[in-house]
Amino acid sequence: MAGTPLLSAFGWFVDSLRAAKKSPNTVDAYRRDLLAVANLVADSLDREVGDLQVADLDLHTLRRAFGVRAETSSAATVARTHSSWTKFFKFARVEGLVESSPMDDIEKAKVGGSKPKSIDVADLATKILDAAANPPTRSRGRWAARDKAVVATLMTTGVRLAELVDLDTSSVVGTDGVFQLDVVGKGSKYRAVPLLPQVRDLIETYLGERRERFPDHDLVNRGVPLFIQTTSGDRMSRRQIQYLLEALYREAGIRGQVPSGALVHALRHTFAMDLLDNGASIVEVQTLLGHESLATTRRYLTARPHELRDAVSATAAGRAIR
């Protein structure tokens, strides 16, 4: 099957991911990584990506494409892309599209342990919430009640961007001041995150205004998006939420203190740091953030070296040595 069109092979691979019940966000990530390198291959061969065949993907061509991608991408992105292509070729071998994988001879980028990108700003929540409540005149797409609910949810639950986008009205559950957020995270794994009553109140205020703006919206049935666009009423996209956060940081006067490339994720990291500062255990943080591996959560301890020193000092040996 040397003459198999590359895009057709991509489609079959994506179908296999869906059949394996991979989440839509995971499937999209694979597709983006495959197309990013395929486009670089097409450029190097002076052809259109739609004209490429699986047979065009030899070691030299792919290695050159990965080299170009590495020039403008982080080590983590290149490593993730390498994994995506490795899995694609594993699929292609099983399907008889190739006899061997050139990815076996392309070295994977090493990703060092990085510190979490949190936001170190005094009164962070107050500043961002104030910005959300007071949008500039004629701000396109802004909706104060919704924006406050979005920000409060991010800051007090630590949900990922994709998880926030996927929230439905039915994701908020509970009564009598005991509320939780039903979250579907990576790998379609469910977790329940406590929702503060005051955050629930902000969401209810927003939903009240939404009923007036969009009286045809059924807010009871499952599958109804929680956070929607101002004019169309459609589910907010990842980019729209990122744009909102960037605007709020700027209006709050703290844009320069927000780590580059972490507009939303920095709030998740800040939430985790706040949990540790207020006595939460590393296992509790792991549970709330939905980390599959405790090793991922341990990065927050490395960002708090004084806590480790205090723990060592508190041991019996530490107290005995003078």
N, C-alpha and C positions, 0 to 999 in steps of 0.2 A: 504493500500500500504506500509506496514511496511517493505517489502522486497525490496524497491526501492534502487538501487545502488546510492550512494552519488554523484559520478561523473556525473551520468545521470541527477540527480536533479540539479546539478550545471549548466549543459548544458542547461536545460530548463529555468533556471533562467536567464542565460546570453542571451538566445534568447529573453526573455521578455524585457531585457534592450535594445537590439538592436531594437526591435519592437517599443519601446518608444522613439527611436531616440536619445539615449544616445551616446555621442561621443565615438570613439574607445578608447581614453585614459581613459575615465571613466569606460568603460566596462573592460578594462585590469586591472584597479585598483581593481575593485570588484573581478575579477578572482584571482588576486594575493593574496588578503586578505583571500578569502575563502580557497585557496589551502594551504596557510601558516599554518592556524590553523588545516586544515584537516590532513596535514602531521604530526603535533604534536599529534593529536588524534591517528593517525595510529601508531606512535612510542610508545605511552603510552599503546596501546593495543597489541603491537608486531605483527602488521599486515601491509599489503601493503595498501596504500590509495585507490587503485583500488578495494580492497575487502570490503571496508566499505559500510555499508547501512545507510540510513537516520536514522533508528531506533537506531544506535549506538551512536547518538549524544544526550546523556542525560546530565542533568545539571552538575553532578559531573565530567564527562569526559571533557566537554567543559570548565568548570571553571578551571580545571587543565591545559588545553591547553593554555588558555588565560594567566594563571599565568606564564607559561614557556615563552610565547611570550613577556610578560612584562619585563622579566629579561634582554633581549637584545634589546628592542625596546623603542623608546621614547613614552611619554604619548600621543603625537599627533597621532603616528602610531597605538597605541593600541586603542585609541578612534575611529579612522577611521575604524579599523578592526571590532570593536564592531558594528559600524553603518552598515557595509557591511553584517555582519552576522544577524543583526536584520532585515534588509530588505530581506535577503534570507529566513528567517523563516516566515516573513509576506507572502512572495510569496508561501512558502510551505504550509502554513495554507489554503490559498485561493485555492490551487490546491488539497487539501485533502491529502497531504503527511504526515502531522502531525496534532495533535489536539491542541497542545499548543507550545509556544516557550520558551525554557530554557533561552534565552537571557533576558527575563523579570526579571530573578533572578540573573543575572551577572552584577555587578556594572560597569558602564562605567567610564573609566579613566578620571579624571579631567584635562583639559588642561588650564594652566594659560596663561594670556596675555603676550606674549613674544615680546621683542623689535626686530625690523627688523634687519637682519644680513647684514649690509652694509659694504663696504670696505673703511676704513679711511686711504687713501694713497695719498700723494701729487703727482700731475701729473699722476694720475692713467691711464687715457686714453693714454697719450703719452708712458708710459712704456709698456703697454700691446700691443699697436699697433706696437711699435718698435720691440717687441719680435716676433710678428706675421710676420713682414716684413723680419726678419733676423733669420730664423730657423737654428738650428744646422746642420752641414754637415751630410748627410745621415740620416736625420730624416724621419722615415717611416710615410707615410700618410700625410705629411705636404704639403701645397700648399699656398704660401705666399699671393697671391691675394685673394684667397677664405677666408683664415683665417682672413685677415684684414677686409673683408666684413662681416664676421660672428661676429667678435668682435665689430665692429662699429655699426652694427644693434642692438646687444644686449644692448650696452651702451647708445644708443640714442633713443631707442623705449621702453625699459623695457619689451619686450615680454618674456613670459615664455619659458622654455626649449621646452616643447611639441609644443608650438605655432611656435617656430623657426623651429623645425623639419618639421612641416606640411606646411611651406611656399612653394608656387609654384612660378614659374617665373611670372605668371599672378597676383601674389599678390602685385607686385610693379606697381603702376599706377600713371598717372599724366604726365604733360608736362610743358615746359617753366619754369623749376625751382620750380614748385609747385607739389611735389610728396607726396604720402602717401603709407602706407603699409596696405593692407587689411588683417586683422587678424581674424581668427576664434578661439575663446577662449573656456573656460569651458562652458559646456552645449550647445556647438555649437553656441554660441552667437558671432555675428559679431561686430567688431569695426574697425574704421579707425584711424590709428596712423600717424601723420605727419612724413615724411621722409626728413631729411636734404639733400639738393642738393649734398653736398660733400659725404654723405653716398651713395646716388644714384650713384655718380661717381665711388666709390669703387666697388659697385656691377656691374656696367657696365664694369669696367676694368676686373673683375673676369669673367664675362660672355664672354668677348672678348677672353680671354685665353681658356675658356671652348669650344668655337666654334672651336678652333684649335685642342684641345685635343680630343674632341668628336664631330666630324663633323656630325655624324648621329643624334645628339640630336636636337629635334624640340623645340626651346625655346619660341615659340609663343603660342601653344595650351595650354589650361587649363589642370591642372593635372601634369604638368612637374615640378619635384622638383627643388627648387631654389638652395639649397646647397647640393652638391653631394660628394661622396667619391672620393678620388684621383685616384685610379686605376680602380675600377669597374664602376664608373659613376652612381652607385645607390644612392638613397637618404641617406644622413648622418643620423645615428641613434643617439638616446639620449646619449648612452654611448660614442660614438665617439666624440660628442661635449663636453661632460664632460671631457674626456681624453685630448682633445685639450686645454680646458681652464686651466686644472691643469698644463699642460706642459708650457703654456704661463705664468702663475703666477710664476712658478718655474724659468723660464728663465728670467723673469723680476725682480726676487729677492724679491717677495712680497708674496710668498706662505704662510708664517707664519702669515700674517696679514689677510688672507682670512678665514672667519668663517668656521669651519668644517661642512661638509655636505651641503654647500651652494655654490658650485663652480660656478654655473650659476645663481642661484637665487640671490646671493649677488649683482650681477650687476644690477638686476631689482630693488633691494632695494636701491642701490646707486643712480640709476636714479631717483627714487622717492624723495630721500633726496635732490638731486641737484635741482629738480623742486621746492621744498619748499624753499630752500635757495635762489632761484632766483625769488621768488614772486608768484609762482603758488598757486592757491587756492586749498583747500582740495578736492573740487568737480572736479576741473580740473585734479588733480592727480588720483582721482577715475576713471574718464573717460579714461584717457590714459592707466592706468594699467588694466582696465576691471574688476574692483572689483564690484561684485553685491551689496554688502553692504557697506555703508559708514563707518560702524563700523570697517571694515577691514582696510580701509585707515587711520582711525584715529590713528592707531598704530604709524604712522610716526610722528604725533604730540607729542605723549608721548615720542618719542625719541629726541624731540627738546624742552625740558622743558623751556629753556630760551625764546623761542618764546611765550609761554603761559604767562610767567611773563611779557614780554614786552607788550603783548596785554592787560593784566590786568592794567598795569601801564598807558596805553594810554587812559583808560576810564575817563569820566568826574570826577567820584569820586576819581579815582587814582591820577589825576592831582591836585585835590582840597586839598587832605590830605598832610599836611607838617609836 
